[in-house]
Amino acid sequence: MIASQALITGAFSVTKQAIQLGYLPRLRIAHTSVRETGQIYVPFVNWGLFVGIVHRGRRSSARAASWPRPTASR
């Protein structure tokens, strides 16, 4: 759980820095807190993470389905 939160936070932070440095085109960034300046949300990154997770999940489930099944010993 902690690692997934770190991945999400890092993805948003790196994206914001890449935009500021000019490595990425300007994307819509929503500031989710008036008091905390680091609290951001980038919809494009959120969807990218979602697509990556779905793709990874499908690959894992396809690989699991092809595993050899144990045979019953008689």
N, CA, C, O and CB atoms as a CASP TS submission, in Angstrom:
PFRMAT TS
TARGET T0000
AUTHOR 0000-0000-0000
METHOD Language model
MODEL 1
PARENT N/A
ATOM      1  N   MET     1       0.823  -1.179   0.000  1.00  0.00           N
ATOM      2  CA  MET     1       0.000   0.000   0.000  1.00  0.00           C
ATOM      3  C   MET     1       0.879   1.258   0.000  1.00  0.00           C
ATOM      4  O   MET     1       0.605   2.216  -0.723  1.00  0.00           O
ATOM      5  CB  MET     1      -0.943  -0.011   1.208  1.00  0.00           C
ATOM      6  N   ILE     2       1.909   1.244   0.798  1.00  0.00           N
ATOM      7  CA  ILE     2       2.783   2.416   0.883  1.00  0.00           C
ATOM      8  C   ILE     2       3.541   2.613  -0.421  1.00  0.00           C
ATOM      9  O   ILE     2       3.731   3.746  -0.864  1.00  0.00           O
ATOM     10  CB  ILE     2       3.771   2.273   2.053  1.00  0.00           C
ATOM     11  N   ALA     3       3.973   1.523  -1.038  1.00  0.00           N
ATOM     12  CA  ALA     3       4.714   1.622  -2.292  1.00  0.00           C
ATOM     13  C   ALA     3       3.829   2.171  -3.405  1.00  0.00           C
ATOM     14  O   ALA     3       4.298   2.950  -4.235  1.00  0.00           O
ATOM     15  CB  ALA     3       5.278   0.254  -2.691  1.00  0.00           C
ATOM     16  N   SER     4       2.563   1.780  -3.437  1.00  0.00           N
ATOM     17  CA  SER     4       1.671   2.289  -4.483  1.00  0.00           C
ATOM     18  C   SER     4       1.433   3.782  -4.298  1.00  0.00           C
ATOM     19  O   SER     4       1.372   4.521  -5.281  1.00  0.00           O
ATOM     20  CB  SER     4       0.329   1.529  -4.473  1.00  0.00           C
ATOM     21  N   GLN     5       1.298   4.236  -3.059  1.00  0.00           N
ATOM     22  CA  GLN     5       1.114   5.666  -2.799  1.00  0.00           C
ATOM     23  C   GLN     5       2.362   6.440  -3.206  1.00  0.00           C
ATOM     24  O   GLN     5       2.265   7.539  -3.752  1.00  0.00           O
ATOM     25  CB  GLN     5       0.791   5.914  -1.308  1.00  0.00           C
ATOM     26  N   ALA     6       3.531   5.869  -2.943  1.00  0.00           N
ATOM     27  CA  ALA     6       4.784   6.521  -3.338  1.00  0.00           C
ATOM     28  C   ALA     6       4.899   6.613  -4.853  1.00  0.00           C
ATOM     29  O   ALA     6       5.372   7.622  -5.376  1.00  0.00           O
ATOM     30  CB  ALA     6       5.989   5.762  -2.767  1.00  0.00           C
ATOM     31  N   LEU     7       4.473   5.575  -5.563  1.00  0.00           N
ATOM     32  CA  LEU     7       4.505   5.583  -7.027  1.00  0.00           C
ATOM     33  C   LEU     7       3.590   6.672  -7.576  1.00  0.00           C
ATOM     34  O   LEU     7       3.973   7.408  -8.486  1.00  0.00           O
ATOM     35  CB  LEU     7       4.091   4.208  -7.586  1.00  0.00           C
ATOM     36  N   ILE     8       2.393   6.774  -7.032  1.00  0.00           N
ATOM     37  CA  ILE     8       1.438   7.790  -7.490  1.00  0.00           C
ATOM     38  C   ILE     8       1.974   9.187  -7.214  1.00  0.00           C
ATOM     39  O   ILE     8       1.951  10.046  -8.096  1.00  0.00           O
ATOM     40  CB  ILE     8       0.070   7.600  -6.804  1.00  0.00           C
ATOM     41  N   THR     9       2.453   9.421  -6.005  1.00  0.00           N
ATOM     42  CA  THR     9       2.991  10.738  -5.640  1.00  0.00           C
ATOM     43  C   THR     9       4.190  11.091  -6.516  1.00  0.00           C
ATOM     44  O   THR     9       4.306  12.220  -6.992  1.00  0.00           O
ATOM     45  CB  THR     9       3.395  10.764  -4.150  1.00  0.00           C
ATOM     46  N   GLY    10       5.071  10.130  -6.723  1.00  0.00           N
ATOM     47  CA  GLY    10       6.251  10.370  -7.557  1.00  0.00           C
ATOM     48  C   GLY    10       5.893  10.671  -8.998  1.00  0.00           C
ATOM     49  O   GLY    10       6.515  11.526  -9.628  1.00  0.00           O
ATOM     50  N   ALA    11       4.886   9.971  -9.531  1.00  0.00           N
ATOM     51  CA  ALA    11       4.472  10.205 -10.921  1.00  0.00           C
ATOM     52  C   ALA    11       3.961  11.630 -11.095  1.00  0.00           C
ATOM     53  O   ALA    11       4.299  12.294 -12.075  1.00  0.00           O
ATOM     54  CB  ALA    11       3.383   9.195 -11.343  1.00  0.00           C
ATOM     55  N   PHE    12       3.153  12.103 -10.158  1.00  0.00           N
ATOM     56  CA  PHE    12       2.642  13.470 -10.249  1.00  0.00           C
ATOM     57  C   PHE    12       3.758  14.490 -10.087  1.00  0.00           C
ATOM     58  O   PHE    12       3.793  15.493 -10.801  1.00  0.00           O
ATOM     59  CB  PHE    12       1.565  13.706  -9.197  1.00  0.00           C
ATOM     60  N   SER    13       4.668  14.241  -9.153  1.00  0.00           N
ATOM     61  CA  SER    13       5.763  15.182  -8.891  1.00  0.00           C
ATOM     62  C   SER    13       6.724  15.271 -10.076  1.00  0.00           C
ATOM     63  O   SER    13       7.104  16.367 -10.489  1.00  0.00           O
ATOM     64  CB  SER    13       6.529  14.765  -7.632  1.00  0.00           C
ATOM     65  N   VAL    14       7.114  14.125 -10.619  1.00  0.00           N
ATOM     66  CA  VAL    14       8.041  14.113 -11.753  1.00  0.00           C
ATOM     67  C   VAL    14       7.394  14.762 -12.978  1.00  0.00           C
ATOM     68  O   VAL    14       8.058  15.478 -13.727  1.00  0.00           O
ATOM     69  CB  VAL    14       8.479  12.667 -12.082  1.00  0.00           C
ATOM     70  N   THR    15       6.105  14.512 -13.177  1.00  0.00           N
ATOM     71  CA  THR    15       5.406  15.127 -14.305  1.00  0.00           C
ATOM     72  C   THR    15       5.392  16.639 -14.182  1.00  0.00           C
ATOM     73  O   THR    15       5.641  17.346 -15.158  1.00  0.00           O
ATOM     74  CB  THR    15       3.978  14.599 -14.401  1.00  0.00           C
ATOM     75  N   LYS    16       5.103  17.139 -12.987  1.00  0.00           N
ATOM     76  CA  LYS    16       5.075  18.599 -12.790  1.00  0.00           C
ATOM     77  C   LYS    16       6.458  19.200 -13.048  1.00  0.00           C
ATOM     78  O   LYS    16       6.567  20.248 -13.685  1.00  0.00           O
ATOM     79  CB  LYS    16       4.601  18.948 -11.352  1.00  0.00           C
ATOM     80  N   GLN    17       7.501  18.552 -12.564  1.00  0.00           N
ATOM     81  CA  GLN    17       8.854  19.060 -12.775  1.00  0.00           C
ATOM     82  C   GLN    17       9.241  19.005 -14.249  1.00  0.00           C
ATOM     83  O   GLN    17       9.895  19.923 -14.745  1.00  0.00           O
ATOM     84  CB  GLN    17       9.858  18.264 -11.940  1.00  0.00           C
ATOM     85  N   ALA    18       8.852  17.950 -14.955  1.00  0.00           N
ATOM     86  CA  ALA    18       9.161  17.841 -16.377  1.00  0.00           C
ATOM     87  C   ALA    18       8.449  18.927 -17.180  1.00  0.00           C
ATOM     88  O   ALA    18       9.006  19.446 -18.147  1.00  0.00           O
ATOM     89  CB  ALA    18       8.771  16.458 -16.901  1.00  0.00           C
ATOM     90  N   ILE    19       7.232  19.271 -16.788  1.00  0.00           N
ATOM     91  CA  ILE    19       6.507  20.360 -17.454  1.00  0.00           C
ATOM     92  C   ILE    19       7.216  21.686 -17.205  1.00  0.00           C
ATOM     93  O   ILE    19       7.384  22.488 -18.123  1.00  0.00           O
ATOM     94  CB  ILE    19       5.038  20.432 -16.957  1.00  0.00           C
ATOM     95  N   GLN    20       7.633  21.916 -15.957  1.00  0.00           N
ATOM     96  CA  GLN    20       8.311  23.167 -15.620  1.00  0.00           C
ATOM     97  C   GLN    20       9.646  23.306 -16.349  1.00  0.00           C
ATOM     98  O   GLN    20      10.058  24.416 -16.686  1.00  0.00           O
ATOM     99  CB  GLN    20       8.533  23.254 -14.116  1.00  0.00           C
ATOM    100  N   LEU    21      10.319  22.186 -16.593  1.00  0.00           N
ATOM    101  CA  LEU    21      11.602  22.225 -17.292  1.00  0.00           C
ATOM    102  C   LEU    21      11.455  22.224 -18.810  1.00  0.00           C
ATOM    103  O   LEU    21      12.438  22.395 -19.531  1.00  0.00           O
ATOM    104  CB  LEU    21      12.446  21.054 -16.870  1.00  0.00           C
ATOM    105  N   GLY    22      10.243  22.033 -19.291  1.00  0.00           N
ATOM    106  CA  GLY    22       9.992  22.076 -20.717  1.00  0.00           C
ATOM    107  C   GLY    22      10.157  20.734 -21.430  1.00  0.00           C
ATOM    108  O   GLY    22      10.159  20.684 -22.660  1.00  0.00           O
ATOM    109  N   TYR    23      10.295  19.649 -20.670  1.00  0.00           N
ATOM    110  CA  TYR    23      10.434  18.328 -21.281  1.00  0.00           C
ATOM    111  C   TYR    23       9.100  17.743 -21.718  1.00  0.00           C
ATOM    112  O   TYR    23       9.067  16.875 -22.591  1.00  0.00           O
ATOM    113  CB  TYR    23      11.106  17.383 -20.315  1.00  0.00           C
ATOM    114  N   LEU    24       8.017  18.192 -21.139  1.00  0.00           N
ATOM    115  CA  LEU    24       6.673  17.748 -21.500  1.00  0.00           C
ATOM    116  C   LEU    24       5.840  18.968 -21.887  1.00  0.00           C
ATOM    117  O   LEU    24       6.090  20.072 -21.404  1.00  0.00           O
ATOM    118  CB  LEU    24       6.002  16.964 -20.326  1.00  0.00           C
ATOM    119  N   PRO    25       4.859  18.768 -22.749  1.00  0.00           N
ATOM    120  CA  PRO    25       3.968  19.893 -23.055  1.00  0.00           C
ATOM    121  C   PRO    25       3.127  20.244 -21.827  1.00  0.00           C
ATOM    122  O   PRO    25       2.986  19.444 -20.902  1.00  0.00           O
ATOM    123  CB  PRO    25       3.051  19.555 -24.261  1.00  0.00           C
ATOM    124  N   ARG    26       2.585  21.430 -21.838  1.00  0.00           N
ATOM    125  CA  ARG    26       1.764  21.864 -20.706  1.00  0.00           C
ATOM    126  C   ARG    26       0.523  20.990 -20.592  1.00  0.00           C
ATOM    127  O   ARG    26      -0.222  20.817 -21.556  1.00  0.00           O
ATOM    128  CB  ARG    26       1.362  23.348 -20.856  1.00  0.00           C
ATOM    129  N   LEU    27       0.316  20.450 -19.417  1.00  0.00           N
ATOM    130  CA  LEU    27      -0.853  19.645 -19.112  1.00  0.00           C
ATOM    131  C   LEU    27      -1.677  20.364 -18.057  1.00  0.00           C
ATOM    132  O   LEU    27      -1.187  21.253 -17.361  1.00  0.00           O
ATOM    133  CB  LEU    27      -0.448  18.227 -18.633  1.00  0.00           C
ATOM    134  N   ARG    28      -2.924  19.966 -17.953  1.00  0.00           N
ATOM    135  CA  ARG    28      -3.780  20.567 -16.928  1.00  0.00           C
ATOM    136  C   ARG    28      -3.366  20.035 -15.562  1.00  0.00           C
ATOM    137  O   ARG    28      -3.350  18.824 -15.344  1.00  0.00           O
ATOM    138  CB  ARG    28      -5.286  20.268 -17.205  1.00  0.00           C
ATOM    139  N   ILE    29      -3.036  20.922 -14.655  1.00  0.00           N
ATOM    140  CA  ILE    29      -2.672  20.557 -13.285  1.00  0.00           C
ATOM    141  C   ILE    29      -3.692  21.189 -12.355  1.00  0.00           C
ATOM    142  O   ILE    29      -3.906  22.401 -12.383  1.00  0.00           O
ATOM    143  CB  ILE    29      -1.211  21.021 -12.926  1.00  0.00           C
ATOM    144  N   ALA    30      -4.322  20.360 -11.531  1.00  0.00           N
ATOM    145  CA  ALA    30      -5.294  20.855 -10.556  1.00  0.00           C
ATOM    146  C   ALA    30      -4.634  20.850  -9.186  1.00  0.00           C
ATOM    147  O   ALA    30      -4.096  19.834  -8.746  1.00  0.00           O
ATOM    148  CB  ALA    30      -6.601  19.988 -10.555  1.00  0.00           C
ATOM    149  N   HIS    31      -4.681  21.994  -8.519  1.00  0.00           N
ATOM    150  CA  HIS    31      -4.176  22.082  -7.145  1.00  0.00           C
ATOM    151  C   HIS    31      -5.325  21.703  -6.224  1.00  0.00           C
ATOM    152  O   HIS    31      -6.357  22.373  -6.195  1.00  0.00           O
ATOM    153  CB  HIS    31      -3.618  23.529  -6.809  1.00  0.00           C
ATOM    154  N   THR    32      -5.138  20.621  -5.469  1.00  0.00           N
ATOM    155  CA  THR    32      -6.228  20.085  -4.657  1.00  0.00           C
ATOM    156  C   THR    32      -6.341  20.718  -3.291  1.00  0.00           C
ATOM    157  O   THR    32      -7.311  20.465  -2.577  1.00  0.00           O
ATOM    158  CB  THR    32      -6.059  18.623  -4.497  1.00  0.00           C
ATOM    159  N   SER    33      -5.372  21.540  -2.905  1.00  0.00           N
ATOM    160  CA  SER    33      -5.420  22.199  -1.602  1.00  0.00           C
ATOM    161  C   SER    33      -5.012  23.651  -1.748  1.00  0.00           C
ATOM    162  O   SER    33      -4.057  23.974  -2.456  1.00  0.00           O
ATOM    163  CB  SER    33      -4.509  21.482  -0.585  1.00  0.00           C
ATOM    164  N   VAL    34      -5.741  24.516  -1.075  1.00  0.00           N
ATOM    165  CA  VAL    34      -5.408  25.941  -1.088  1.00  0.00           C
ATOM    166  C   VAL    34      -4.202  26.203  -0.187  1.00  0.00           C
ATOM    167  O   VAL    34      -3.388  27.078  -0.482  1.00  0.00           O
ATOM    168  CB  VAL    34      -6.622  26.792  -0.631  1.00  0.00           C
ATOM    169  N   ARG    35      -4.083  25.465   0.887  1.00  0.00           N
ATOM    170  CA  ARG    35      -3.006  25.686   1.862  1.00  0.00           C
ATOM    171  C   ARG    35      -1.690  25.018   1.469  1.00  0.00           C
ATOM    172  O   ARG    35      -0.617  25.578   1.692  1.00  0.00           O
ATOM    173  CB  ARG    35      -3.435  25.179   3.216  1.00  0.00           C
ATOM    174  N   GLU    36      -1.775  23.829   0.889  1.00  0.00           N
ATOM    175  CA  GLU    36      -0.571  23.066   0.542  1.00  0.00           C
ATOM    176  C   GLU    36      -0.283  23.206  -0.953  1.00  0.00           C
ATOM    177  O   GLU    36      -1.095  22.790  -1.780  1.00  0.00           O
ATOM    178  CB  GLU    36      -0.736  21.565   0.928  1.00  0.00           C
ATOM    179  N   THR    37       0.860  23.785  -1.305  1.00  0.00           N
ATOM    180  CA  THR    37       1.171  24.018  -2.718  1.00  0.00           C
ATOM    181  C   THR    37       1.573  22.738  -3.441  1.00  0.00           C
ATOM    182  O   THR    37       1.425  22.665  -4.661  1.00  0.00           O
ATOM    183  CB  THR    37       2.284  25.043  -2.843  1.00  0.00           C
ATOM    184  N   GLY    38       2.070  21.742  -2.745  1.00  0.00           N
ATOM    185  CA  GLY    38       2.515  20.512  -3.380  1.00  0.00           C
ATOM    186  C   GLY    38       1.402  19.528  -3.686  1.00  0.00           C
ATOM    187  O   GLY    38       1.645  18.506  -4.328  1.00  0.00           O
ATOM    188  N   GLN    39       0.201  19.811  -3.245  1.00  0.00           N
ATOM    189  CA  GLN    39      -0.926  18.909  -3.475  1.00  0.00           C
ATOM    190  C   GLN    39      -1.462  19.142  -4.873  1.00  0.00           C
ATOM    191  O   GLN    39      -2.217  20.087  -5.099  1.00  0.00           O
ATOM    192  CB  GLN    39      -2.044  19.118  -2.414  1.00  0.00           C
ATOM    193  N   ILE    40      -1.075  18.280  -5.827  1.00  0.00           N
ATOM    194  CA  ILE    40      -1.519  18.460  -7.210  1.00  0.00           C
ATOM    195  C   ILE    40      -2.180  17.195  -7.728  1.00  0.00           C
ATOM    196  O   ILE    40      -2.004  16.109  -7.176  1.00  0.00           O
ATOM    197  CB  ILE    40      -0.339  18.848  -8.112  1.00  0.00           C
ATOM    198  N   TYR    41      -2.940  17.358  -8.793  1.00  0.00           N
ATOM    199  CA  TYR    41      -3.590  16.246  -9.483  1.00  0.00           C
ATOM    200  C   TYR    41      -3.487  16.520 -10.976  1.00  0.00           C
ATOM    201  O   TYR    41      -3.888  17.585 -11.445  1.00  0.00           O
ATOM    202  CB  TYR    41      -5.093  16.074  -9.031  1.00  0.00           C
ATOM    203  N   VAL    42      -2.950  15.561 -11.721  1.00  0.00           N
ATOM    204  CA  VAL    42      -2.806  15.690 -13.169  1.00  0.00           C
ATOM    205  C   VAL    42      -3.646  14.570 -13.794  1.00  0.00           C
ATOM    206  O   VAL    42      -3.247  13.407 -13.746  1.00  0.00           O
ATOM    207  CB  VAL    42      -1.279  15.608 -13.623  1.00  0.00           C
ATOM    208  N   PRO    43      -4.797  14.903 -14.377  1.00  0.00           N
ATOM    209  CA  PRO    43      -5.675  13.854 -14.924  1.00  0.00           C
ATOM    210  C   PRO    43      -4.992  12.946 -15.939  1.00  0.00           C
ATOM    211  O   PRO    43      -5.252  11.743 -15.953  1.00  0.00           O
ATOM    212  CB  PRO    43      -6.875  14.486 -15.569  1.00  0.00           C
ATOM    213  N   PHE    44      -4.126  13.491 -16.788  1.00  0.00           N
ATOM    214  CA  PHE    44      -3.443  12.691 -17.800  1.00  0.00           C
ATOM    215  C   PHE    44      -2.573  11.614 -17.155  1.00  0.00           C
ATOM    216  O   PHE    44      -2.542  10.477 -17.625  1.00  0.00           O
ATOM    217  CB  PHE    44      -2.590  13.588 -18.701  1.00  0.00           C
ATOM    218  N   VAL    45      -1.877  11.965 -16.096  1.00  0.00           N
ATOM    219  CA  VAL    45      -1.025  11.003 -15.388  1.00  0.00           C
ATOM    220  C   VAL    45      -1.890   9.945 -14.710  1.00  0.00           C
ATOM    221  O   VAL    45      -1.548   8.762 -14.708  1.00  0.00           O
ATOM    222  CB  VAL    45      -0.130  11.722 -14.341  1.00  0.00           C
ATOM    223  N   ASN    46      -3.001  10.371 -14.140  1.00  0.00           N
ATOM    224  CA  ASN    46      -3.904   9.437 -13.482  1.00  0.00           C
ATOM    225  C   ASN    46      -4.409   8.377 -14.466  1.00  0.00           C
ATOM    226  O   ASN    46      -4.417   7.188 -14.147  1.00  0.00           O
ATOM    227  CB  ASN    46      -5.086  10.192 -12.858  1.00  0.00           C
ATOM    228  N   TRP    47      -4.823   8.802 -15.647  1.00  0.00           N
ATOM    229  CA  TRP    47      -5.285   7.865 -16.671  1.00  0.00           C
ATOM    230  C   TRP    47      -4.144   6.983 -17.168  1.00  0.00           C
ATOM    231  O   TRP    47      -4.348   5.799 -17.440  1.00  0.00           O
ATOM    232  CB  TRP    47      -5.909   8.625 -17.845  1.00  0.00           C
ATOM    233  N   GLY    48      -2.961   7.544 -17.287  1.00  0.00           N
ATOM    234  CA  GLY    48      -1.809   6.749 -17.702  1.00  0.00           C
ATOM    235  C   GLY    48      -1.486   5.643 -16.711  1.00  0.00           C
ATOM    236  O   GLY    48      -1.186   4.517 -17.107  1.00  0.00           O
ATOM    237  N   LEU    49      -1.547   5.962 -15.419  1.00  0.00           N
ATOM    238  CA  LEU    49      -1.325   4.950 -14.392  1.00  0.00           C
ATOM    239  C   LEU    49      -2.410   3.879 -14.452  1.00  0.00           C
ATOM    240  O   LEU    49      -2.123   2.693 -14.291  1.00  0.00           O
ATOM    241  CB  LEU    49      -1.288   5.594 -12.998  1.00  0.00           C
ATOM    242  N   PHE    50      -3.651   4.293 -14.682  1.00  0.00           N
ATOM    243  CA  PHE    50      -4.765   3.352 -14.779  1.00  0.00           C
ATOM    244  C   PHE    50      -4.561   2.381 -15.937  1.00  0.00           C
ATOM    245  O   PHE    50      -4.719   1.171 -15.774  1.00  0.00           O
ATOM    246  CB  PHE    50      -6.088   4.105 -14.950  1.00  0.00           C
ATOM    247  N   VAL    51      -4.211   2.912 -17.103  1.00  0.00           N
ATOM    248  CA  VAL    51      -3.994   2.060 -18.279  1.00  0.00           C
ATOM    249  C   VAL    51      -2.834   1.097 -18.032  1.00  0.00           C
ATOM    250  O   VAL    51      -2.901  -0.070 -18.419  1.00  0.00           O
ATOM    251  CB  VAL    51      -3.717   2.922 -19.534  1.00  0.00           C
ATOM    252  N   GLY    52      -1.783   1.577 -17.397  1.00  0.00           N
ATOM    253  CA  GLY    52      -0.643   0.713 -17.092  1.00  0.00           C
ATOM    254  C   GLY    52      -1.001  -0.417 -16.140  1.00  0.00           C
ATOM    255  O   GLY    52      -0.539  -1.545 -16.312  1.00  0.00           O
ATOM    256  N   ILE    53      -1.816  -0.125 -15.143  1.00  0.00           N
ATOM    257  CA  ILE    53      -2.230  -1.143 -14.182  1.00  0.00           C
ATOM    258  C   ILE    53      -3.127  -2.174 -14.846  1.00  0.00           C
ATOM    259  O   ILE    53      -2.971  -3.371 -14.605  1.00  0.00           O
ATOM    260  CB  ILE    53      -2.952  -0.501 -12.993  1.00  0.00           C
ATOM    261  N   VAL    54      -4.066  -1.731 -15.682  1.00  0.00           N
ATOM    262  CA  VAL    54      -4.960  -2.658 -16.368  1.00  0.00           C
ATOM    263  C   VAL    54      -4.160  -3.552 -17.310  1.00  0.00           C
ATOM    264  O   VAL    54      -4.397  -4.758 -17.377  1.00  0.00           O
ATOM    265  CB  VAL    54      -6.051  -1.889 -17.146  1.00  0.00           C
ATOM    266  N   HIS    55      -3.218  -2.965 -18.033  1.00  0.00           N
ATOM    267  CA  HIS    55      -2.387  -3.748 -18.958  1.00  0.00           C
ATOM    268  C   HIS    55      -1.565  -4.776 -18.186  1.00  0.00           C
ATOM    269  O   HIS    55      -1.483  -5.938 -18.582  1.00  0.00           O
ATOM    270  CB  HIS    55      -1.454  -2.820 -19.779  1.00  0.00           C
ATOM    271  N   ARG    56      -0.971  -4.352 -17.110  1.00  0.00           N
ATOM    272  CA  ARG    56      -0.150  -5.252 -16.283  1.00  0.00           C
ATOM    273  C   ARG    56      -1.008  -6.376 -15.702  1.00  0.00           C
ATOM    274  O   ARG    56      -0.576  -7.528 -15.658  1.00  0.00           O
ATOM    275  CB  ARG    56       0.542  -4.463 -15.139  1.00  0.00           C
ATOM    276  N   GLY    57      -2.215  -6.045 -15.258  1.00  0.00           N
ATOM    277  CA  GLY    57      -3.112  -7.048 -14.692  1.00  0.00           C
ATOM    278  C   GLY    57      -3.533  -8.085 -15.716  1.00  0.00           C
ATOM    279  O   GLY    57      -3.625  -9.271 -15.401  1.00  0.00           O
ATOM    280  N   ARG    58      -3.789  -7.649 -16.930  1.00  0.00           N
ATOM    281  CA  ARG    58      -4.178  -8.590 -17.984  1.00  0.00           C
ATOM    282  C   ARG    58      -3.013  -9.502 -18.356  1.00  0.00           C
ATOM    283  O   ARG    58      -3.211 -10.692 -18.599  1.00  0.00           O
ATOM    284  CB  ARG    58      -4.674  -7.832 -19.227  1.00  0.00           C
ATOM    285  N   ARG    59      -1.813  -8.957 -18.402  1.00  0.00           N
ATOM    286  CA  ARG    59      -0.644  -9.795 -18.702  1.00  0.00           C
ATOM    287  C   ARG    59      -0.432 -10.829 -17.615  1.00  0.00           C
ATOM    288  O   ARG    59      -0.144 -11.990 -17.904  1.00  0.00           O
ATOM    289  CB  ARG    59       0.617  -8.934 -18.859  1.00  0.00           C
ATOM    290  N   SER    60      -0.574 -10.412 -16.357  1.00  0.00           N
ATOM    291  CA  SER    60      -0.371 -11.331 -15.242  1.00  0.00           C
ATOM    292  C   SER    60      -1.424 -12.427 -15.239  1.00  0.00           C
ATOM    293  O   SER    60      -1.101 -13.590 -14.996  1.00  0.00           O
ATOM    294  CB  SER    60      -0.397 -10.575 -13.916  1.00  0.00           C
ATOM    295  N   SER    61      -2.685 -12.076 -15.506  1.00  0.00           N
ATOM    296  CA  SER    61      -3.738 -13.083 -15.481  1.00  0.00           C
ATOM    297  C   SER    61      -3.601 -14.050 -16.655  1.00  0.00           C
ATOM    298  O   SER    61      -3.912 -15.233 -16.517  1.00  0.00           O
ATOM    299  CB  SER    61      -5.115 -12.413 -15.506  1.00  0.00           C
ATOM    300  N   ALA    62      -3.139 -13.564 -17.808  1.00  0.00           N
ATOM    301  CA  ALA    62      -2.932 -14.450 -18.950  1.00  0.00           C
ATOM    302  C   ALA    62      -1.790 -15.417 -18.666  1.00  0.00           C
ATOM    303  O   ALA    62      -1.857 -16.590 -19.034  1.00  0.00           O
ATOM    304  CB  ALA    62      -2.642 -13.635 -20.226  1.00  0.00           C
ATOM    305  N   ARG    63      -0.761 -14.935 -18.024  1.00  0.00           N
ATOM    306  CA  ARG    63       0.367 -15.791 -17.674  1.00  0.00           C
ATOM    307  C   ARG    63      -0.055 -16.828 -16.634  1.00  0.00           C
ATOM    308  O   ARG    63       0.369 -17.982 -16.705  1.00  0.00           O
ATOM    309  CB  ARG    63       1.543 -14.946 -17.146  1.00  0.00           C
ATOM    310  N   ALA    64      -0.881 -16.432 -15.676  1.00  0.00           N
ATOM    311  CA  ALA    64      -1.342 -17.358 -14.649  1.00  0.00           C
ATOM    312  C   ALA    64      -2.228 -18.445 -15.249  1.00  0.00           C
ATOM    313  O   ALA    64      -2.207 -19.587 -14.790  1.00  0.00           O
ATOM    314  CB  ALA    64      -2.099 -16.605 -13.555  1.00  0.00           C
ATOM    315  N   ALA    65      -3.001 -18.098 -16.267  1.00  0.00           N
ATOM    316  CA  ALA    65      -3.890 -19.079 -16.896  1.00  0.00           C
ATOM    317  C   ALA    65      -3.104 -20.134 -17.670  1.00  0.00           C
ATOM    318  O   ALA    65      -3.603 -21.239 -17.882  1.00  0.00           O
ATOM    319  CB  ALA    65      -4.875 -18.376 -17.832  1.00  0.00           C
ATOM    320  N   SER    66      -1.888 -19.812 -18.092  1.00  0.00           N
ATOM    321  CA  SER    66      -1.103 -20.761 -18.878  1.00  0.00           C
ATOM    322  C   SER    66      -0.154 -21.596 -18.025  1.00  0.00           C
ATOM    323  O   SER    66       0.582 -22.430 -18.553  1.00  0.00           O
ATOM    324  CB  SER    66      -0.317 -20.024 -19.928  1.00  0.00           C
ATOM    325  N   TRP    67      -0.164 -21.379 -16.716  1.00  0.00           N
ATOM    326  CA  TRP    67       0.702 -22.177 -15.849  1.00  0.00           C
ATOM    327  C   TRP    67       0.279 -23.633 -15.905  1.00  0.00           C
ATOM    328  O   TRP    67      -0.904 -23.929 -16.074  1.00  0.00           O
ATOM    329  CB  TRP    67       0.660 -21.659 -14.395  1.00  0.00           C
ATOM    330  N   PRO    68       1.227 -24.542 -15.767  1.00  0.00           N
ATOM    331  CA  PRO    68       0.835 -25.951 -15.728  1.00  0.00           C
ATOM    332  C   PRO    68       0.045 -26.237 -14.453  1.00  0.00           C
ATOM    333  O   PRO    68       0.431 -25.835 -13.356  1.00  0.00           O
ATOM    334  CB  PRO    68       2.079 -26.870 -15.811  1.00  0.00           C
ATOM    335  N   ARG    69      -1.051 -26.930 -14.626  1.00  0.00           N
ATOM    336  CA  ARG    69      -1.887 -27.270 -13.479  1.00  0.00           C
ATOM    337  C   ARG    69      -1.390 -28.591 -12.887  1.00  0.00           C
ATOM    338  O   ARG    69      -0.996 -29.495 -13.623  1.00  0.00           O
ATOM    339  CB  ARG    69      -3.396 -27.370 -13.889  1.00  0.00           C
ATOM    340  N   PRO    70      -1.410 -28.697 -11.581  1.00  0.00           N
ATOM    341  CA  PRO    70      -0.967 -29.961 -10.980  1.00  0.00           C
ATOM    342  C   PRO    70      -1.963 -31.072 -11.315  1.00  0.00           C
ATOM    343  O   PRO    70      -3.176 -30.860 -11.335  1.00  0.00           O
ATOM    344  CB  PRO    70      -0.814 -29.815  -9.437  1.00  0.00           C
ATOM    345  N   THR    71      -1.433 -32.229 -11.570  1.00  0.00           N
ATOM    346  CA  THR    71      -2.304 -33.361 -11.881  1.00  0.00           C
ATOM    347  C   THR    71      -2.591 -34.121 -10.601  1.00  0.00           C
ATOM    348  O   THR    71      -1.755 -34.184  -9.700  1.00  0.00           O
ATOM    349  CB  THR    71      -1.663 -34.295 -12.947  1.00  0.00           C
ATOM    350  N   ALA    72      -3.768 -34.690 -10.532  1.00  0.00           N
ATOM    351  CA  ALA    72      -4.154 -35.467  -9.346  1.00  0.00           C
ATOM    352  C   ALA    72      -3.462 -36.817  -9.403  1.00  0.00           C
ATOM    353  O   ALA    72      -3.518 -37.519 -10.412  1.00  0.00           O
ATOM    354  CB  ALA    72      -5.705 -35.645  -9.260  1.00  0.00           C
ATOM    355  N   SER    73      -2.826 -37.161  -8.335  1.00  0.00           N
ATOM    356  CA  SER    73      -2.142 -38.458  -8.286  1.00  0.00           C
ATOM    357  C   SER    73      -3.126 -39.525  -7.818  1.00  0.00           C
ATOM    358  O   SER    73      -3.886 -39.311  -6.874  1.00  0.00           O
ATOM    359  CB  SER    73      -0.898 -38.404  -7.341  1.00  0.00           C
ATOM    360  N   ARG    74      -3.104 -40.676  -8.488  1.00  0.00           N
ATOM    361  CA  ARG    74      -4.020 -41.761  -8.121  1.00  0.00           C
ATOM    362  C   ARG    74      -3.282 -42.928  -7.578  1.00  0.00           C
ATOM    363  O   ARG    74      -3.896 -43.933  -7.218  1.00  0.00           O
ATOM    364  CB  ARG    74      -4.845 -42.193  -9.295  1.00  0.00           C
TER
END
